[in-house]
Amino acid sequence: MTDPLYPNEELNRLERQVDNLISLVHLLGNENKALKTQQSNWTVERAKLIEKNELAKNRVESMIGRLKALEKD
């Protein structure tokens, strides 16, 4: 327990703890915002890569179809 003769010291200690918690909340909020932005960027990049993959797949399938057509001739 704290000595009742030093209530200011206890208040100062609690104030420092609250200040530290406030700083931590701000830090975590900023980190969370950055992570959400990064997640959004990765989602956009993933969609672009899926689209490119589909285009490549279609081109390959088209080439295979043309090769098979040549084989029949």
C-alpha positions as CSV (number, residue, x, y, z in Angstrom):
1,M,0.0,0.0,0.0
2,T,1.0,3.6,-0.4
3,D,2.0,5.7,2.4
4,P,-0.8,8.3,3.1
5,L,1.9,10.9,3.6
6,Y,2.7,10.9,-0.1
7,P,-0.5,11.1,-2.0
8,N,1.1,13.4,-4.6
9,E,3.6,10.7,-5.5
10,E,0.9,8.2,-6.1
11,L,-1.1,10.6,-8.2
12,N,2.0,11.4,-10.2
13,R,2.7,7.7,-10.8
14,L,-0.9,7.1,-11.9
15,E,-0.7,10.1,-14.2
16,R,2.4,8.7,-15.8
17,Q,0.7,5.3,-16.3
18,V,-2.3,7.0,-17.9
19,D,-0.1,9.0,-20.2
20,N,1.8,5.9,-21.2
21,L,-1.5,4.1,-21.9
22,I,-2.7,7.0,-24.0
23,S,0.5,7.0,-26.0
24,L,0.1,3.2,-26.5
25,V,-3.4,3.7,-27.7
26,H,-2.3,6.3,-30.3
27,L,0.6,4.1,-31.4
28,L,-1.7,1.0,-31.8
29,G,-4.3,3.1,-33.6
30,N,-1.7,4.3,-36.1
31,E,-0.3,0.8,-36.6
32,N,-3.8,-0.5,-37.1
33,K,-4.5,2.1,-39.7
34,A,-1.2,1.3,-41.5
35,L,-2.0,-2.4,-41.5
36,K,-5.5,-1.8,-42.9
37,T,-4.0,0.3,-45.7
38,Q,-1.5,-2.4,-46.4
39,Q,-4.2,-5.1,-46.4
40,S,-6.2,-3.0,-48.9
41,N,-3.2,-2.7,-51.2
42,W,-2.5,-6.4,-51.1
43,T,-6.2,-7.1,-51.9
44,V,-5.9,-4.8,-55.0
45,E,-2.7,-6.4,-56.1
46,R,-4.1,-9.9,-55.6
47,A,-7.1,-9.0,-57.8
48,K,-4.8,-7.7,-60.5
49,L,-2.7,-10.9,-60.4
50,I,-5.8,-13.1,-60.6
51,E,-6.9,-11.1,-63.7
52,K,-3.4,-11.5,-65.3
53,N,-3.4,-15.2,-64.5
54,E,-6.8,-15.6,-66.2
55,L,-5.6,-13.8,-69.3
56,A,-2.5,-15.9,-69.5
57,K,-4.6,-19.1,-69.0
58,N,-7.0,-18.0,-71.8
59,R,-4.1,-17.3,-74.2
60,V,-2.5,-20.7,-73.5
61,E,-5.8,-22.5,-74.0
62,S,-6.2,-20.6,-77.3
63,M,-2.7,-21.6,-78.4
64,I,-3.4,-25.3,-77.5
65,G,-6.7,-25.1,-79.5
66,R,-4.8,-23.8,-82.5
67,L,-2.1,-26.4,-82.2
68,K,-4.7,-29.2,-82.1
69,A,-6.4,-27.7,-85.1
70,L,-3.1,-27.8,-87.0
71,E,-2.6,-31.4,-85.9
72,K,-5.8,-32.4,-87.6
73,D,-4.8,-30.9,-90.9
